[in-house]
Amino acid sequence: MDLTGNVAIVTGSGQGLGLAYAKALAAAGAAVVVNDVVADNAEKAAADIAEAGGRAIAVPVAVGTADAAQTLVSRAVEEFGRLDTVVTNAGILRDKVLWNMADEDFDAVIHVHLRGTFTCVREAVRHFREAGHGGRVVLAGSPAGQRGNFGQTNYAAAKAGIAAMARTWAMECARAGVTVNAIIPNAATAMTETIPFLAPYVEGLKKGGPFPSVVRRAASFGTPEDVAGLVVFLASPASDGITGQCIGIGGDRLSLWSHPTEISSAFHDGGWSADDIAEAFTSTVGERPETYGIPLPNIPTTQHKSA
């Protein structure tokens, strides 16, 4: 992949997945605006990219507001002369079960993930439309947003909204030559470290150990670098025509997530009363209810302990 001459913004790229995306885009030739709420993280990431021969600047702002989005886009254009790709990766966690989740827990996650995605993409698309050269939008989704996850009301809601925005924006931005896709990553990060099942593997990676092959396949779980290739692909001309999709990646697996769709239906002359539904539901539309939650893969106990 050759992204020479392209310019990308990656929010939340001072560490974790965002840092892997920024480094991979820079290695492919793109100039990168590194963003993080922690200035030291953003500046170190930009310095590391420059030391490796890439081009990057650090813009340490907290995404969520229109002002922050405008700052990111304007700095990209001022420094590098254009903007081609925006990757909205910034995020936080405030995990609690429903009855223990405070308003502040909910609002903080929605502000960074959902509103931050909205404001950054809105500003980038305004620039793409004015510049007239099209663009690439890559949104960070999550398995939690596709299936729900215990203790993540705020996070799952935000990520489900991001998937819906990808489909909506793909339609709205098509005429301007802007593609919009969501990635559904599954990798060892500070966020996945909080998930009990995955924590041992994240800890093992920190100690320099590899992930067992069974984990990379059965759990589709790997390193941030395993995900970065998808971001580079979606930023490149090779992805022309691919838009409105939710694409999963993690470990050794690349996948395409389905969109919500009606899977069964039934008809009743004159409409449905509550009694009609009660009589027919389990033998018609409710005969095979949908599953929910992120399923745990079947990994041998010995593999789990060895990590």
C-alpha positions as CSV (number, residue, x, y, z in Angstrom):
1,M,0.0,0.0,0.0
2,D,1.3,3.4,-1.0
3,L,-0.3,6.4,0.7
4,T,2.4,8.9,-0.2
5,G,0.9,12.4,-0.4
6,N,-2.1,11.5,1.8
7,V,-2.9,13.0,5.1
8,A,-4.8,11.3,8.0
9,I,-6.1,12.3,11.3
10,V,-6.3,9.5,13.9
11,T,-8.0,10.4,17.2
12,G,-7.0,8.7,20.4
13,S,-3.7,7.7,18.8
14,G,-1.3,8.3,21.6
15,Q,-1.4,4.6,22.6
16,G,-3.1,1.3,21.9
17,L,-5.0,0.7,18.8
18,G,-4.9,4.3,17.7
19,L,-1.1,4.4,17.9
20,A,-0.9,1.2,15.8
21,Y,-3.1,2.8,13.2
22,A,-1.1,6.0,13.1
23,K,2.2,4.2,12.8
24,A,0.9,1.9,10.0
25,L,-0.6,4.8,8.0
26,A,2.8,6.7,8.4
27,A,4.7,3.6,7.3
28,A,2.5,3.5,4.2
29,G,3.5,7.0,3.4
30,A,0.7,9.1,4.9
31,A,1.3,12.2,7.0
32,V,-0.5,11.8,10.3
33,V,-2.1,14.1,12.8
34,V,-1.7,12.2,16.1
35,N,-4.3,13.1,18.7
36,D,-4.6,12.2,22.3
37,V,-6.1,13.9,25.4
38,V,-2.7,13.4,27.1
39,A,-0.2,15.7,25.5
40,D,2.8,13.6,26.4
41,N,1.3,10.6,24.7
42,A,0.5,12.5,21.5
43,E,3.9,14.1,21.4
44,K,5.8,10.9,22.0
45,A,3.8,9.0,19.3
46,A,4.5,11.8,16.8
47,A,8.2,11.7,17.7
48,D,8.4,8.0,17.3
49,I,6.8,8.2,13.9
50,A,9.2,10.9,12.8
51,E,12.2,8.9,14.1
52,A,11.0,6.0,12.0
53,G,11.1,8.2,8.9
54,G,7.4,9.2,8.8
55,R,5.7,12.6,9.1
56,A,3.5,13.4,12.0
57,I,2.3,16.2,14.3
58,A,0.8,16.0,17.7
59,V,-2.5,17.7,18.4
60,P,-3.5,17.1,22.1
61,V,-7.2,17.9,22.4
62,A,-10.1,16.1,24.0
63,V,-12.5,15.1,21.2
64,G,-16.2,15.6,21.6
65,T,-16.6,19.3,21.0
66,A,-17.0,21.1,17.6
67,D,-14.0,23.2,18.6
68,A,-11.7,20.1,19.0
69,A,-12.8,18.8,15.6
70,Q,-12.2,22.1,13.9
71,T,-8.7,22.2,15.5
72,L,-7.8,18.8,14.2
73,V,-8.9,19.4,10.7
74,S,-7.4,22.9,10.5
75,R,-4.1,21.7,11.8
76,A,-4.0,18.9,9.3
77,V,-4.6,21.3,6.4
78,E,-2.2,24.0,7.8
79,E,0.6,21.6,8.4
80,F,0.3,19.2,5.4
81,G,-1.9,21.1,2.9
82,R,-4.8,18.7,2.7
83,L,-6.8,16.0,4.4
84,D,-7.7,12.6,3.0
85,T,-8.6,10.3,5.9
86,V,-10.1,10.6,9.3
87,V,-10.0,7.6,11.8
88,T,-12.2,8.2,14.9
89,N,-10.6,5.9,17.5
90,A,-10.7,8.0,20.7
91,G,-12.6,6.4,23.5
92,I,-13.0,5.8,27.3
93,L,-14.7,3.2,29.5
94,R,-16.9,3.7,32.5
95,D,-18.2,0.2,33.0
96,K,-20.9,-0.5,35.5
97,V,-24.1,-2.5,35.5
98,L,-27.3,-0.6,34.7
99,W,-28.5,0.0,38.3
100,N,-25.1,1.3,39.4
101,M,-24.3,3.5,36.4
102,A,-24.4,7.2,37.2
103,D,-25.5,9.8,34.7
104,E,-21.9,11.0,34.6
105,D,-20.7,7.5,33.6
106,F,-23.2,7.4,30.8
107,D,-22.6,10.9,29.5
108,A,-18.8,10.8,29.5
109,V,-18.7,7.7,27.3
110,I,-21.4,9.0,24.9
111,H,-19.6,12.3,24.7
112,V,-16.2,10.9,23.7
113,H,-17.3,7.9,21.6
114,L,-20.5,9.0,19.9
115,R,-20.4,12.8,19.9
116,G,-16.7,12.8,19.3
117,T,-17.2,10.6,16.2
118,F,-20.0,12.9,15.0
119,T,-18.1,16.2,15.4
120,C,-14.9,14.9,13.9
121,V,-16.5,13.3,10.9
122,R,-18.8,16.3,10.3
123,E,-15.8,18.6,10.2
124,A,-13.8,16.3,8.0
125,V,-16.6,15.8,5.5
126,R,-17.2,19.5,5.3
127,H,-13.6,19.8,4.3
128,F,-13.8,16.9,1.8
129,R,-16.9,18.4,0.1
130,E,-15.2,21.8,-0.2
131,A,-11.9,20.4,-1.4
132,G,-13.7,18.2,-4.0
133,H,-11.3,15.3,-3.9
134,G,-13.3,12.8,-1.8
135,G,-12.1,11.2,1.3
136,R,-12.0,8.2,3.6
137,V,-13.8,7.9,7.0
138,V,-13.0,5.0,9.3
139,L,-15.0,4.7,12.5
140,A,-14.1,2.5,15.5
141,G,-16.9,0.1,16.4
142,S,-16.9,-2.8,18.8
143,P,-18.3,-6.3,19.2
144,A,-20.1,-4.8,22.2
145,G,-22.0,-2.5,19.8
146,Q,-22.9,-5.3,17.6
147,R,-24.1,-7.8,20.2
148,G,-24.2,-6.0,23.6
149,N,-22.0,-6.7,26.6
150,F,-22.6,-7.1,30.3
151,G,-21.8,-3.9,32.3
152,Q,-21.4,-1.7,29.2
153,T,-24.7,0.1,28.7
154,N,-23.0,3.3,27.7
155,Y,-20.2,1.8,25.6
156,A,-22.4,-0.6,23.7
157,A,-25.0,2.1,23.0
158,A,-22.3,4.4,21.7
159,K,-20.7,1.7,19.5
160,A,-24.1,0.6,18.1
161,G,-24.8,4.3,17.2
162,I,-21.4,4.5,15.5
163,A,-22.4,1.5,13.3
164,A,-25.6,3.1,12.4
165,M,-23.9,6.4,11.6
166,A,-21.5,4.5,9.2
167,R,-24.5,3.2,7.2
168,T,-26.2,6.6,7.2
169,W,-23.1,8.6,6.3
170,A,-22.2,6.1,3.5
171,M,-25.4,7.2,1.8
172,E,-25.1,10.9,2.5
173,C,-21.4,11.2,1.5
174,A,-21.4,9.0,-1.6
175,R,-22.0,11.8,-4.1
176,A,-18.9,13.6,-2.6
177,G,-16.7,10.6,-3.2
178,V,-16.4,9.9,0.5
179,T,-16.5,6.3,1.8
180,V,-17.5,5.5,5.4
181,N,-16.9,2.2,7.1
182,A,-16.7,1.0,10.7
183,I,-14.1,-1.5,11.9
184,I,-14.9,-3.9,14.6
185,P,-11.5,-4.6,16.2
186,N,-10.6,-7.3,18.8
187,A,-7.2,-6.7,20.2
188,A,-5.1,-6.4,23.4
189,T,-5.5,-2.9,24.7
190,A,-6.1,-1.1,28.0
191,M,-9.8,-1.5,27.4
192,T,-9.8,-5.3,26.7
193,E,-7.5,-5.7,29.8
194,T,-10.6,-5.0,31.9
195,I,-12.4,-8.0,30.5
196,P,-11.7,-10.9,32.8
197,F,-11.6,-13.6,30.1
198,L,-9.1,-11.6,28.0
199,A,-7.0,-10.1,30.8
200,P,-4.5,-13.0,31.1
201,Y,-3.7,-12.8,27.4
202,V,-3.1,-9.1,27.5
203,E,-0.8,-9.6,30.5
204,G,1.0,-12.3,28.7
205,L,1.6,-10.0,25.7
206,K,3.0,-7.3,28.0
207,K,5.6,-9.8,29.2
208,G,6.7,-10.4,25.7
209,G,4.9,-13.7,25.1
210,P,3.0,-14.5,21.9
211,F,-0.7,-15.2,21.8
212,P,-1.6,-18.9,21.4
213,S,-2.8,-19.7,17.9
214,V,-6.0,-21.0,19.3
215,V,-6.7,-17.6,20.8
216,R,-5.9,-15.8,17.6
217,R,-8.4,-17.9,15.8
218,A,-11.1,-19.1,18.2
219,A,-11.3,-15.7,20.0
220,S,-10.2,-13.6,17.0
221,F,-7.9,-11.9,19.5
222,G,-4.5,-10.5,18.8
223,T,-2.4,-7.3,18.9
224,P,-3.2,-3.8,17.9
225,E,-0.8,-4.3,14.9
226,D,-3.0,-7.1,13.7
227,V,-5.8,-4.6,13.2
228,A,-3.8,-1.8,11.6
229,G,-3.7,-3.3,8.1
230,L,-7.5,-2.9,7.8
231,V,-7.2,0.8,8.5
232,V,-4.5,1.2,5.9
233,F,-6.5,-0.7,3.4
234,L,-9.6,1.4,4.0
235,A,-7.6,4.6,3.6
236,S,-6.2,3.4,0.3
237,P,-7.5,3.4,-3.3
238,A,-7.7,-0.4,-3.0
239,S,-10.9,0.1,-1.0
240,D,-12.7,2.2,-3.7
241,G,-16.4,1.3,-3.7
242,I,-16.4,-0.3,-0.2
243,T,-18.6,1.8,2.0
244,G,-21.3,1.5,4.6
245,Q,-19.8,-1.7,6.0
246,C,-18.9,-3.0,9.5
247,I,-15.7,-5.0,9.1
248,G,-14.3,-7.1,11.9
249,I,-10.7,-8.0,12.4
250,G,-8.7,-9.5,15.3
251,G,-5.9,-12.1,15.5
252,D,-6.0,-14.2,12.4
253,R,-9.7,-13.4,11.5
254,L,-11.1,-10.9,9.0
255,S,-14.9,-10.8,8.9
256,L,-17.9,-8.9,7.7
257,W,-20.7,-8.1,10.1
258,S,-24.3,-8.3,8.9
259,H,-26.6,-5.3,9.2
260,P,-29.8,-5.5,11.3
261,T,-32.5,-7.1,9.1
262,E,-35.8,-8.8,9.5
263,I,-35.2,-12.5,9.7
264,S,-38.8,-13.7,10.0
265,S,-42.4,-12.3,9.7
266,A,-46.0,-13.4,9.9
267,F,-49.3,-11.9,8.8
268,H,-52.7,-11.8,10.4
269,D,-55.8,-10.5,8.7
270,G,-56.9,-7.3,10.3
271,G,-53.7,-6.8,12.3
272,W,-52.4,-8.3,15.5
273,S,-54.0,-8.1,18.9
274,A,-52.0,-8.9,22.1
275,D,-53.9,-12.2,22.3
276,D,-53.1,-13.0,18.6
277,I,-49.4,-12.4,19.2
278,A,-49.4,-14.5,22.4
279,E,-50.9,-17.4,20.5
280,A,-48.7,-17.2,17.5
281,F,-45.4,-15.7,18.5
282,T,-43.4,-18.8,19.5
283,S,-44.5,-20.7,16.5
284,T,-44.0,-17.9,13.9
285,V,-41.6,-15.0,14.2
286,G,-40.3,-16.0,17.7
287,E,-39.6,-19.6,16.9
288,R,-35.9,-19.1,16.8
289,P,-35.0,-16.0,19.0
290,E,-31.8,-14.2,18.3
291,T,-28.8,-14.6,20.6
292,Y,-27.3,-11.6,22.4
293,G,-24.0,-10.8,24.2
294,I,-20.5,-11.6,23.1
295,P,-20.1,-15.4,23.1
296,L,-17.0,-16.8,24.8
297,P,-15.0,-19.1,22.5
298,N,-14.3,-22.7,23.3
299,I,-10.6,-22.5,24.3
300,P,-9.0,-25.4,26.3
301,T,-8.4,-24.5,30.0
302,T,-4.7,-25.3,29.6
303,Q,-4.3,-22.7,26.9
304,H,-6.0,-20.1,29.1
305,K,-3.7,-20.8,32.0
306,S,-0.6,-20.9,29.9
307,A,-1.2,-17.3,28.8
